Amino acid sequence: MKRFLIFLPLCVAIAIGLAGWWGLNPDRDPGSVPSALIGQPVPVFDLPAIEGIGVSGLSTQDFTDASGPILVNVFASWCVPCRAEHAVLTRMVREDGLVLVGINYKDKPDAAAAWLTELGNPYDRIGSDETGRAGIEWGISGVPETFVIDTNGIVVFRYVGPITSDAALANIRKALAQAGADKP
Amino acid sequence: MIRLLIILIFMATSVAAVEPDEILSDPVLEARARDISANLRCVVCQNEPIDTSNAGVARDLRLLVRERLVAGDTNDQVYDYVVARYGDYVLFKPPWKSTTYALWLAPFVIALLGGFFVALVFRRSNAVSGGDETLSADEEDIFADVTKRHTDGDMQ
């Protein structure tokens, strides 16, 4: 018993060291919130289109009979980071040929339409969520947020904040590739 | 004037973030809504309950909680509804399940280990100081000798 006791301080030191190594890791974001939706089917929602932009609205139905993975982007014309992210999304759609749909969160339809006219529209479908209720169904905490949905309509990945860093882009590409590979 | 000021100050502290248009006409339901909102974390400001948060999403969730209550949900059903969308993270009091056993049990385990350690230390110190409390004849002689030498030294 006594002989083992001399290792106790060493064990305590190692435990503190491990806790510090985990806690002070610069890649760990203590503010990040895990999504309850990962592994779950797309929530039930049905959003109308934004008038006058020639793109249809968005509902759960659009995910259940999809032919490939879908990228869902929650955006708003009043959201400044969304403007930076818009260019990245547009380039992704052009280069990777993916399906991108949008949820226009708590935005006035004419403001959103003007924003899309100014910057261009990379979205295949856009649902207008004026009340923010669909946003709650998706469990979002702010804009922008981006989800990857696989072919079975299951949410497989979520990213909070603008996809402007290379790391964020790489993570989303990886999730999209995996979602596409799961195709039955 | 001063009385009015005092009244205003007290009103200011009791209002929190719940806006007048959110409050339900049924005081019983409203009280339940306040109870529930106090235990739901705001997902934007993170360490604030939605009851006192001014964030847009917090307001939406307060309205949602009230809507569910009016629709006839029990408190647990309302919690389940929000947890289904935002996860256990939104609860200030985490549930008792396999992923939270460590969280709930850690304080008791640490207290137990601490108690065990304290008991060990006490027993050891008792063992050292325990035994015959009086001095033996030899010890008395040594003691007398030392005190004598000491007092002699002082006199010089």
Interface residues (C-beta under 8 A of the other chain):
Chain A: G31 V33 P34 S35 A36 L37 P43 K106 T131 G132 R133 G135 I136 E137 W138 G139 I140 S141 G142
Chain B: V43 V44 Q46 G56 V57 D60 L61 L64 V83 A84 R85 Y86 G87 D88 Y89
